[in-house]
Amino acid sequence: MAEKKFVFIITDSYDNPDKIAGALQLATNMKAMDATVDFFLMDKGALLAKKGYAETLIWQKKDEFSPIADLMKTLIDDFGVKFYICASCVKHYGLDKAELIPNSEAKPGTFLGEMLLERQGLTF
């Protein structure tokens, strides 16, 4: 089977934690099947790059998905997934003064465009 490559584009965070947890769970499952998976965090999704932020998202529906913080830890520690942050969102959300999660870095929107030329995009 040909190698499958995906970029998960995350635009939500505190306003829809179940949607984010679902995306992270899907990405974890896909990585377990050897797909290439990375993330591009935009708008409110950029907040997920702030160290400790995912641990604050505790109002998910009971027994649907694993906690967001646990899923992100698995993706980073076990699978080495990259979390690219929209460069325009960094200053807007104060991320330029915050400690960021491992495997994250700011990238311009053109970088996302380049990724989408090579990968399938999934937006959440």
C-alpha positions as CSV (number, residue, x, y, z in Angstrom):
1,M,0.0,0.0,0.0
2,A,1.3,3.5,-0.9
3,E,2.3,5.7,2.0
4,K,-0.6,7.9,3.2
5,K,0.2,11.5,4.4
6,F,-2.2,13.7,6.3
7,V,-2.2,17.2,7.8
8,F,-4.8,17.8,10.5
9,I,-5.8,21.4,10.6
10,I,-7.1,22.3,14.0
11,T,-9.1,25.6,14.4
12,D,-10.9,25.0,17.7
13,S,-9.9,24.4,21.2
14,Y,-11.8,25.5,24.4
15,D,-15.0,26.0,22.5
16,N,-15.3,22.4,21.2
17,P,-13.0,20.0,23.1
18,D,-14.9,16.9,21.9
19,K,-14.2,17.8,18.3
20,I,-10.5,18.3,19.1
21,A,-10.3,15.0,21.1
22,G,-11.9,13.2,18.1
23,A,-9.3,14.6,15.7
24,L,-6.5,13.7,18.0
25,Q,-7.9,10.1,18.5
26,L,-8.2,9.6,14.8
27,A,-4.6,10.9,14.3
28,T,-3.4,8.5,17.0
29,N,-5.1,5.6,15.3
30,M,-3.7,6.6,11.9
31,K,-0.2,6.9,13.2
32,A,-0.6,3.4,14.7
33,M,-1.2,2.2,11.1
34,D,2.0,3.9,9.9
35,A,0.4,6.9,8.2
36,T,2.4,10.2,8.1
37,V,0.5,12.6,10.3
38,D,1.3,16.2,11.4
39,F,-0.8,19.1,12.7
40,F,-1.3,22.7,11.7
41,L,-2.8,24.8,14.5
42,M,-4.8,27.9,13.5
43,D,-7.1,30.4,15.1
44,K,-8.1,29.1,18.6
45,G,-6.4,25.8,17.8
46,A,-3.1,27.6,18.2
47,L,-3.7,27.6,21.9
48,L,-3.1,23.9,22.0
49,A,0.6,24.6,21.4
50,K,0.9,26.4,24.8
51,K,2.5,24.1,27.3
52,G,-0.1,23.0,29.9
53,Y,-3.1,24.3,28.0
54,A,-4.4,20.9,26.9
55,E,-4.6,19.9,30.6
56,T,-7.1,22.7,31.2
57,L,-9.6,21.2,28.6
58,I,-11.4,19.0,31.1
59,W,-15.1,19.4,30.1
60,Q,-15.2,16.7,27.4
61,K,-18.2,14.4,27.3
62,K,-17.7,11.5,29.6
63,D,-16.4,8.2,28.1
64,E,-16.2,9.4,24.4
65,F,-12.5,10.0,23.8
66,S,-9.3,10.0,25.8
67,P,-8.4,13.3,27.4
68,I,-6.9,15.8,25.0
69,A,-3.7,16.1,27.0
70,D,-3.1,12.3,27.0
71,L,-3.7,12.1,23.3
72,M,-1.3,14.9,22.6
73,K,1.4,13.3,24.8
74,T,1.0,10.0,22.9
75,L,1.3,11.8,19.6
76,I,4.4,13.7,20.6
77,D,6.2,11.2,22.8
78,D,5.4,7.9,21.1
79,F,4.9,9.0,17.5
80,G,7.0,12.2,17.1
81,V,4.2,14.1,15.5
82,K,4.9,17.7,14.7
83,F,2.5,20.5,15.7
84,Y,3.0,23.5,13.4
85,I,1.5,26.8,14.6
86,C,0.1,29.5,12.3
87,A,2.7,32.3,12.6
88,S,0.0,34.9,12.4
89,C,-1.7,33.4,15.5
90,V,1.4,33.3,17.7
91,K,1.4,36.9,18.7
92,H,-2.4,37.2,18.7
93,Y,-2.8,34.5,21.3
94,G,0.3,35.5,23.3
95,L,2.2,32.4,22.3
96,D,5.4,34.4,21.6
97,K,5.7,34.8,25.4
98,A,4.7,31.3,26.3
99,E,6.5,28.0,26.7
100,L,5.4,25.7,23.9
101,I,4.8,22.0,23.7
102,P,7.6,19.8,22.4
103,N,7.7,19.2,18.6
104,S,6.0,22.5,17.9
105,E,7.1,25.5,15.8
106,A,5.6,28.5,14.2
107,K,5.2,28.4,10.4
108,P,3.5,30.8,7.9
109,G,0.4,29.9,6.0
110,T,2.4,29.3,2.9
111,F,3.9,26.3,4.7
112,L,0.4,24.9,5.2
113,G,-0.2,25.4,1.5
114,E,3.0,23.4,0.6
115,M,1.9,20.6,2.9
116,L,-1.5,20.5,1.3
117,L,0.1,20.0,-2.1
118,E,1.7,16.8,-0.8
119,R,-0.9,15.6,1.8
120,Q,-4.5,15.2,2.3
121,G,-5.9,17.9,4.7
122,L,-8.4,17.1,7.4
123,T,-10.0,20.2,9.1
124,F,-11.4,20.1,12.6
